[in-house]
Amino acid sequence: MTRIQKASPPLARPKSINLALQGGGSHGALTWGVLDRLLEDPRLVIAEISGTSAGAMNAVVLADGHGRGGPAEARRALERFWRATSDAARFSPIQRTPLDRLIGRFTLDYSPGYLWAESLSRFFSPYDINPLGLNPLRDILEDCVDFDTVCRSDVSVHVTATNVRSGRARIFSGTEVTSDAVMASACLPQIYPAVDIDGEEYWDGGYSGNPALQPLVQSERSADILIVQINPVIRHRPPRSAREIINRINEISFNGALVKELRAIKLMQEVIEAKGIDLGVTGRTYLHLIHVDQEVNDLSASSKMNAEWGYLQLLFDKGRRWADDWLDRNFDRIGEGSTLDLDELFDDAPRALGPRLTE
């Protein structure tokens, strides 16, 4: 007698989502952890990514790997990139002090190499000390990424850089996404000369779009935008030291463009609601945010220059936990509505944007 097996229920169709990735030096390893967890989840498909600085690097590495072998290869490609970055940093004069290593502190605030480089940048421009624009990250990027594959990948990438002359954001998409575009997006003007593209000079995209949301709002592939934010919007303790004040100014500057775009989206949504306009499914924008405010507050600004493998792994693990927690709480809302409360974000007395994850 033949046994008739009951058919398994069909798998639910994966949900499509767009990603907006901020920059932040080695803190981009937090985003690496988030991406690793999202790529691991068969319920999700990453459609488009807008990235700036380290976010742009994560984006092109992911797209290259995805184009060669799907999500599994994208995860391996990201790990190879961050491992190569860490290996190159072993020869840098900017290292933790023996005391910091002894007590497990990852800050570079007391590193003689970091303090020397910081002082040098206040008196000399990169055109004085690095006129050739040498940047070891370019070699790592070009070794790890085939930009022809990025352009053919089913994950579309948008990279933002700041035009030095006009101060405006330029968004590179499609075949415009090259190693020059990514290096321009990550060009800190105190450290590297501006990157020349088509006769225009560009600096870090964080000054004008960190990251730019415009291409994702216009996307027809997904209504959902998940912002992975690694620069604190809120500092619970006002800065007092000179370094803290400079760091806070940079954070406000690098978050300013994103906040403005979110305000514009909020205003647009209010007008649509007030006028009762029905945009249909394709005209909607759902916003989501992965950002554990308190944990990012605990990271020193100088640690953005620390690329030790142990530190990158620590950040990676934190990022995976952020993403895991966010998926547990919000997966069902993808495709249905926003989980980012813009009213709370723009509250005059802002609170933390997400719960703190415990160890």
C-alpha positions as CSV (number, residue, x, y, z in Angstrom):
1,M,0.0,0.0,0.0
2,T,1.4,3.4,-1.0
3,R,1.5,5.9,1.7
4,I,0.3,9.3,0.6
5,Q,2.3,12.1,2.2
6,K,0.6,15.3,3.1
7,A,2.1,18.2,1.1
8,S,4.0,20.8,3.0
9,P,2.5,24.3,3.1
10,P,4.1,26.7,0.5
11,L,6.8,29.0,1.9
12,A,5.7,32.6,2.3
13,R,7.1,34.9,-0.4
14,P,10.2,36.8,1.0
15,K,9.7,40.5,1.9
16,S,11.7,43.0,-0.1
17,I,13.4,45.8,1.8
18,N,15.7,48.7,1.0
19,L,18.6,49.7,3.3
20,A,20.2,53.0,4.2
21,L,23.7,52.6,5.7
22,Q,25.5,55.4,7.6
23,G,29.3,55.9,7.7
24,G,31.4,55.9,10.8
25,G,34.9,54.4,10.2
26,S,35.5,51.1,11.9
27,H,32.1,51.4,13.6
28,G,30.8,50.3,10.2
29,A,31.5,46.8,11.5
30,L,28.3,47.3,13.5
31,T,26.5,47.6,10.1
32,W,28.4,44.5,8.9
33,G,26.8,42.6,11.8
34,V,23.4,43.9,10.9
35,L,23.8,42.9,7.2
36,D,25.1,39.5,8.1
37,R,21.9,38.8,10.1
38,L,19.6,40.2,7.4
39,L,21.3,38.2,4.7
40,E,21.0,35.1,6.8
41,D,17.2,35.4,7.0
42,P,15.4,33.7,4.0
43,R,12.3,35.8,4.7
44,L,14.0,38.9,3.4
45,V,15.3,40.1,0.1
46,I,17.5,43.2,-0.1
47,A,16.5,45.2,-3.1
48,E,18.5,48.5,-3.0
49,I,21.1,50.1,-0.7
50,S,22.0,53.7,-0.2
51,G,25.3,54.1,1.6
52,T,27.8,56.7,2.7
53,S,31.5,56.3,3.6
54,A,31.8,53.0,5.5
55,G,28.1,52.4,4.6
56,A,29.0,52.7,0.9
57,M,31.9,50.2,1.3
58,N,29.6,47.7,3.0
59,A,27.0,48.3,0.2
60,V,29.4,47.6,-2.7
61,V,31.0,44.6,-1.0
62,L,27.6,43.1,-0.3
63,A,26.4,43.8,-3.9
64,D,29.5,42.2,-5.4
65,G,29.2,39.1,-3.3
66,H,25.5,38.8,-3.9
67,G,26.0,39.2,-7.6
68,R,28.5,36.3,-7.6
69,G,26.8,33.9,-5.3
70,G,23.7,35.2,-3.5
71,P,23.3,36.0,0.2
72,A,25.8,33.3,1.4
73,E,28.5,34.7,-0.8
74,A,27.6,38.3,0.2
75,R,28.2,37.3,3.9
76,R,31.6,35.8,3.0
77,A,32.6,38.8,1.0
78,L,31.8,41.2,3.9
79,E,33.9,39.1,6.3
80,R,36.8,39.0,3.8
81,F,36.7,42.8,3.4
82,W,36.7,43.5,7.1
83,R,39.4,41.0,7.7
84,A,41.5,42.6,5.0
85,T,40.9,46.0,6.6
86,S,42.0,44.7,10.0
87,D,45.1,43.0,8.6
88,A,46.2,46.3,6.9
89,A,45.7,48.2,10.1
90,R,48.3,46.1,12.0
91,F,51.0,48.2,10.4
92,S,49.5,51.5,11.4
93,P,51.3,53.7,14.0
94,I,47.8,54.4,15.5
95,Q,47.5,51.6,18.1
96,R,46.1,51.2,21.6
97,T,48.4,51.7,24.6
98,P,49.5,48.7,26.6
99,L,47.3,49.9,29.5
100,D,44.2,50.0,27.2
101,R,45.0,46.5,26.0
102,L,45.4,45.3,29.6
103,I,42.1,46.6,30.8
104,G,40.2,45.8,27.5
105,R,39.5,49.4,26.5
106,F,39.2,50.0,22.8
107,T,39.6,53.8,22.7
108,L,42.6,55.4,21.0
109,D,42.3,58.6,23.1
110,Y,45.6,57.9,24.8
111,S,47.4,56.5,21.8
112,P,50.6,58.5,21.0
113,G,50.1,57.8,17.3
114,Y,46.5,58.9,17.3
115,L,47.3,62.1,19.3
116,W,50.2,62.9,16.9
117,A,48.0,62.5,13.8
118,E,45.2,64.5,15.4
119,S,47.6,67.4,16.2
120,L,49.2,67.2,12.8
121,S,45.8,67.5,11.1
122,R,45.1,70.8,12.9
123,F,48.2,72.5,11.5
124,F,48.7,70.9,8.1
125,S,46.3,70.0,5.3
126,P,46.4,66.6,3.5
127,Y,47.7,68.5,0.5
128,D,50.8,69.3,2.6
129,I,51.4,65.8,4.1
130,N,49.7,63.5,1.6
131,P,49.8,65.3,-1.8
132,L,49.4,62.0,-3.8
133,G,46.2,61.1,-1.9
134,L,47.5,57.7,-0.9
135,N,44.8,55.7,0.9
136,P,45.4,52.0,1.8
137,L,41.6,51.5,1.8
138,R,41.5,52.0,-2.0
139,D,43.8,49.0,-2.5
140,I,41.7,46.9,-0.1
141,L,38.5,47.9,-1.8
142,E,39.7,47.2,-5.3
143,D,41.1,43.9,-4.3
144,C,37.9,42.8,-2.7
145,V,35.3,44.3,-5.1
146,D,34.6,43.8,-8.8
147,F,32.7,46.9,-9.7
148,D,31.4,45.4,-13.0
149,T,29.7,42.7,-10.8
150,V,28.3,45.5,-8.5
151,C,26.7,47.1,-11.5
152,R,25.1,43.8,-12.7
153,S,24.0,42.7,-9.2
154,D,20.3,42.4,-8.4
155,V,21.1,44.5,-5.3
156,S,21.1,48.1,-6.6
157,V,23.6,50.5,-4.9
158,H,23.6,54.2,-4.5
159,V,26.7,56.0,-3.1
160,T,26.7,59.6,-1.8
161,A,29.6,62.1,-1.9
162,T,29.7,65.8,-1.2
163,N,30.7,68.2,-4.0
164,V,33.4,70.4,-2.5
165,R,32.6,73.4,-4.7
166,S,28.8,73.5,-4.4
167,G,28.4,71.7,-1.0
168,R,25.7,69.6,-2.5
169,A,25.3,65.8,-2.4
170,R,25.9,63.8,-5.5
171,I,24.4,60.4,-5.6
172,F,26.2,57.8,-7.8
173,S,24.1,55.0,-9.1
174,G,24.3,52.2,-11.6
175,T,27.5,52.3,-13.7
176,E,28.5,55.5,-11.8
177,V,29.3,53.3,-8.8
178,T,33.1,52.9,-9.1
179,S,36.0,52.8,-6.7
180,D,36.5,56.5,-7.1
181,A,32.8,57.1,-6.1
182,V,33.2,55.0,-3.0
183,M,36.5,56.6,-2.0
184,A,35.0,60.1,-2.5
185,S,32.1,59.0,-0.2
186,A,34.7,58.2,2.5
187,C,37.1,61.1,1.9
188,L,37.6,62.9,5.2
189,P,39.0,66.3,4.3
190,Q,41.3,66.5,7.3
191,I,43.1,63.3,6.3
192,Y,42.9,62.9,2.5
193,P,42.8,65.3,-0.5
194,A,39.5,65.5,-2.3
195,V,38.7,62.8,-4.9
196,D,38.4,64.2,-8.4
197,I,35.6,62.7,-10.5
198,D,34.8,64.2,-14.0
199,G,36.6,67.4,-13.1
200,E,34.8,68.0,-9.8
201,E,36.3,67.4,-6.3
202,Y,34.4,65.4,-3.7
203,W,34.6,64.9,0.1
204,D,32.9,62.5,2.5
205,G,29.2,62.1,1.7
206,G,28.3,62.4,5.4
207,Y,28.2,66.2,5.1
208,S,25.4,66.1,2.6
209,G,23.6,62.8,2.9
210,N,24.4,60.2,5.6
211,P,22.9,58.3,3.9
212,A,20.8,59.8,1.2
213,L,17.2,58.5,1.3
214,Q,16.0,60.1,-1.9
215,P,16.8,57.1,-4.2
216,L,15.1,54.7,-1.8
217,V,12.0,56.8,-1.5
218,Q,11.8,56.8,-5.3
219,S,12.4,53.1,-5.5
220,E,9.7,50.9,-7.0
221,R,11.2,47.7,-5.7
222,S,10.2,48.2,-2.0
223,A,8.2,50.6,0.1
224,D,10.3,49.8,3.2
225,I,13.5,51.7,4.1
226,L,15.5,50.3,6.9
227,I,18.0,52.9,8.2
228,V,21.1,51.4,10.0
229,Q,22.3,54.4,12.1
230,I,25.7,54.2,13.8
231,N,26.1,57.9,14.7
232,P,24.3,59.0,17.8
233,V,21.5,61.5,17.3
234,I,21.2,62.0,21.0
235,R,24.0,62.5,23.5
236,H,22.8,62.1,27.1
237,R,25.8,63.8,28.6
238,P,26.8,67.2,27.1
239,P,30.4,67.4,25.9
240,R,33.0,69.2,28.1
241,S,36.5,68.4,26.8
242,A,37.8,69.8,23.5
243,R,37.8,66.4,21.9
244,E,34.2,65.7,23.0
245,I,33.0,69.1,21.7
246,I,34.7,68.5,18.2
247,N,33.2,65.0,18.1
248,R,29.7,66.2,18.9
249,I,29.9,68.9,16.3
250,N,30.9,66.2,13.7
251,E,28.0,64.0,14.9
252,I,25.5,66.8,14.5
253,S,26.9,67.7,11.1
254,F,26.9,64.1,9.9
255,N,23.4,63.5,11.1
256,G,22.0,66.8,9.8
257,A,21.3,65.8,6.2
258,L,19.5,62.6,7.3
259,V,17.4,64.5,9.9
260,K,16.4,67.0,7.2
261,E,15.3,64.2,4.8
262,L,13.3,62.5,7.6
263,R,11.6,65.9,8.4
264,A,10.7,66.2,4.7
265,I,9.2,62.7,4.6
266,K,7.3,63.5,7.8
267,L,5.9,66.7,6.3
268,M,5.0,64.9,3.1
269,Q,3.1,62.2,5.0
270,E,1.3,64.8,7.1
271,V,0.1,66.6,3.9
272,I,-1.0,63.4,2.3
273,E,-2.9,62.4,5.4
274,A,-4.5,65.9,5.8
275,K,-5.7,65.9,2.2
276,G,-6.8,62.3,2.2
277,I,-4.6,61.4,-0.8
278,D,-4.5,57.7,-1.6
279,L,-1.1,56.9,-3.1
280,G,-1.8,53.2,-3.5
281,V,0.7,50.5,-2.6
282,T,3.5,51.7,-4.9
283,G,3.4,55.2,-3.6
284,R,3.9,54.5,0.1
285,T,7.1,54.8,2.2
286,Y,7.5,52.8,5.4
287,L,10.5,53.8,7.6
288,H,12.3,51.6,10.0
289,L,15.4,52.2,12.2
290,I,18.1,49.9,13.7
291,H,19.9,52.0,16.2
292,V,20.5,51.2,19.9
293,D,21.2,54.7,21.2
294,Q,22.8,53.9,24.5
295,E,25.3,51.4,23.2
296,V,26.5,53.7,20.6
297,N,26.9,56.5,23.2
298,D,29.4,54.2,25.0
299,L,31.8,54.1,22.0
300,S,34.5,56.8,21.9
301,A,35.0,58.8,18.7
302,S,38.6,57.8,18.5
303,S,37.6,54.1,18.4
304,K,36.3,54.7,14.8
305,M,40.0,54.5,13.9
306,N,40.6,51.2,15.7
307,A,40.5,48.3,13.2
308,E,41.8,45.5,15.5
309,W,40.1,42.2,14.6
310,G,39.0,41.6,18.1
311,Y,37.3,45.0,18.2
312,L,35.7,44.5,14.8
313,Q,34.3,41.2,15.9
314,L,32.9,42.8,19.1
315,L,31.1,45.4,16.9
316,F,30.0,42.7,14.5
317,D,28.4,40.7,17.3
318,K,26.6,43.8,18.6
319,G,25.3,44.6,15.1
320,R,23.9,41.0,14.7
321,R,22.1,41.3,18.1
322,W,20.6,44.7,17.0
323,A,19.3,43.2,13.9
324,D,18.1,40.0,15.6
325,D,16.2,42.1,18.2
326,W,14.7,44.3,15.5
327,L,13.5,41.4,13.4
328,D,11.9,39.7,16.5
329,R,9.9,42.9,17.2
330,N,9.2,44.3,13.8
331,F,9.3,41.7,11.0
332,D,5.6,41.5,10.7
333,R,5.4,45.2,10.1
334,I,7.6,45.1,7.0
335,G,5.3,45.9,4.0
336,E,2.5,47.0,6.4
337,G,3.7,50.2,8.0
338,S,6.5,52.2,9.6
339,T,8.1,51.2,12.9
340,L,10.1,54.4,13.2
341,D,8.1,57.0,15.1
342,L,9.0,60.3,13.5
343,D,6.9,62.2,16.1
344,E,9.2,60.8,18.8
345,L,12.3,61.5,16.8
346,F,11.5,65.2,16.5
347,D,10.2,65.5,20.0
348,D,11.6,68.7,21.7
349,A,12.7,66.4,24.6
350,P,14.0,63.4,22.6
351,R,14.3,60.0,24.1
352,A,16.5,57.1,23.1
353,L,15.4,55.8,19.7
354,G,15.5,52.2,20.7
355,P,15.9,49.9,23.7
356,R,19.3,49.1,25.0
357,L,20.4,45.5,24.4
358,T,21.9,43.8,27.4
359,E,25.0,41.7,27.2
